[in-house]
């Protein structure tokens, strides 16, 4: 979304309100190169899809060797943009700012983001593209292995994530929120935390990185519920949702999605 487009929309709205027969509204939207439906999205008026992410969540998003955000989600949204005929620009920001930035700084967000009812009050979600569950990371010699063991413990997580919301509900737990999950993991390794709660795939990446010190336990063992990742979209922008979902479906049908899964997630 760009300022130019907002003024184009305002002009079109004024025009429609004041003058009858103002028939040029469709042509005020610059061609996105994509299909007609996508071009109707206010977010795509400038032909650029500006996508928020938080590149601290391997293998879904991280800073790659080039110094730029990389990972499954980044590859996926670029492939979606290509199908839609729009340029994709990635904005790396804190996870906790992603939802609020949609509609102002960004057009959407892809960040291993779980669909939650709370978030659905502010944004719409695409069709979901990945199943997840929270995992519990603990020191190798820890006895923690079921929900009761977390009571009263010092637990790290990433601020504003579903892991953070889970810790809020654990009796007497001390909730330590970090902007970067890797900082929580470092504090676990250094003995400042009893556990870290983080999504399954990043948990596995962190566990491998610190394999001598920590182990990763499936949150299902703690009663944590299944989660689903989806792309967060501006509320009410049905044209964008339709275009993103159509592109996602095409990528699933033509095998690109599975190729990205094996390239980035299940090696
Ligand atoms: N899936 C979690 C959530 O949506 C964490 C996402 C993340 O840290 N990038 O809250």
Boltz pocket constraint, residues with backbone or C-beta under 6 A from the ligand:
constraints:
  - pocket:
      binder: B
      contacts: [[A, 54], [A, 57], [A, 95], [A, 111], [A, 112], [A, 113], [A, 114], [A, 115], [A, 158], [A, 160], [A, 161], [A, 162], [A, 163], [A, 199]]
      max_distance: 6.0
